[in-house]
Amino acid sequence: MINFNQKINYQRYASKQRESLSDEYSIVRCFESDRGRIINSAAIRRLQQKTQVFPLERNSVVRTRLTHSMEVQQVGRYIVKEIINRLGKVGKLKKYGLDNCIMAIESLVEMACLMHDIGNPPFGHFGEAAINKWFTQRLGLGKSTDYPALEIHDNDDDKIKEIKTKIRQDLSNFEGNAQAIRLVHSILRLNLTYSQIASILKYSKPAYWSNQVPAEFSYLMKKPGYYLSEEPFIEELYKQLDIKPFHRYPLTYIMEAADDISYCIADLEDAVEKKILTVKQLYTCLAEAWGPIKKGDLFDTVVKRPYENLTQNEFDAIGIDQFFMYLRVNTIGRLVPHAAERVIENIEAIYCGSFNHALLEDNGAEYKLLNIFKTVGFKHVFNHESVENIELQGYRIISGLLDIYSPLLDMPTDDFLKLVEDKHHKHYPIETRLYHKLSSKHCAAYEQAISKLKLYEANFACMEFYYRCRLLQDYISGMTDHFAYDEYRKLMVTF
């Protein structure tokens, strides 16, 4: 039986007392508290200095992660309203348990949309690739590794071997979505409601997963969704929200669809702003990707008509702005109702979290339009020389920063613990100074994790090293594009 009201969980992981609320507005206040915690968090503020497509961009018109997330937030809210309106017209709100939780769902989706990129490192996917390649090269896939704590010995018992293998795999699969979960739960400790955090749990595969992904979860487990460090919390979250293993929270589908709708247009608009493409070139590329245009089809109404209106006037800045405004309005006006209809058509699978597709992924014209936006962006924007050059610089910056801070990983366990406790170690002057540069909140997350380990357990050394690596990943992935660039230049200066 579908009852969305049962999926709205306002309890918090770190709360000792489980309050029981009966009226709708008291529950809404819990999610208003989430909104305040999220909007006032450092992670959201930092998004304004992480660029959406063009790293190190100083043109304020070009989108940052923050302005992009605000656009996603609006689209997510619109999708929810469309779903509620359609179900209300056919009298099914009460049937699906939606009559008393509309405000809560709107808030959850909006905040999920605002948070969806907070785990992304500097330089986006190239930053992820740099982190993963660096750790993969040093941790290795076999017995041999650069770090004794993770060395697999023949005399290790099976449990220790399994833990070391998991740790290696986990650290070599840094992913922005998994980092978002770690950020809100373990680093910032925002203590958000279970429903709010579940709304950004985009994928259900643990980062240490090395087995073949089951076919029925091929999309849901496409990427890592959480790390070994957050696994106990995720297990409790699944229990609290009655989510089956490898399934997804229903509202996550809406957040994901809002992101897909928003970024595909925004990236093309920013490319024109950056003069990578002219509007004429963009339209030609889109038309070629679409194929034969028929009067009244989706491409004709959404793309061609705004372009024809532009060609009848001057190709000035105002005209170009008007073109993109109508392109965006028309696209959202067609894709949002389609997304809402897809939710309603697949409501049982979405409620259960077993719907193994992106929401907009079907054979319709709407998905084709979305795909041509993405295809043109990939072919003509992301592969442009100016973008690739900056991404290569970003790759080198992230790799270089990991090299610079790597002496902290070379320290024996006891010596590093002494450094953490005393904030100084006379035998490690370089490492002491590097440790002083780390963010206090990341160090606090490390110390909290270590405090829960038992000092004399057989796996203490490898678990301590795991959280030390996490400390380094947390610090560098939390940097903004410009801070990472400045830090690299500062520490790599040559005389």
Protein Blocks (a to p, Z undefined) as FASTA:
>chain_A
ZZfklmmccbdfklmbdcddfbfklmmmmmmmmmmmmmmpmklmmmmmccfklghiabfk
bccfklmmmmmmmmmmmmmmmmmmmmmmnopmmmnopmmmmmmmmmmmmmmmmmmmmmpc
ehijmmmmmmmmmmmmmnomblbdfblkloccfklcfklmmmmmmmmmmmmmgcfklmmm
mmmmmmnonopafklmmmmmmbfcdfklcbdcdfklmmmmmpcfbdfklmmmmmmmmmmn
opaehiacfklmmmmmmmmmmmmmmmmmmmmmnomacfklmmmmmmmmnopcdehiaklm
mmmmmmmmmmmmccdfklmmmmmmmmmmmmmmmmmmmmmmmmmmmmmmmmnopaccdfkl
cfbfklmmmmmmmmmmmmmmmmpmklmmmmmmmmmmmmmmmmmmmmmmmpcfklmmmmmm
nopafklmmlmmmmmmpcfklmmmmmmmmmmpcfkbmklmmmmmmmmmmmmmmmmmmpcf
klmmmmmmmmmpcZZ
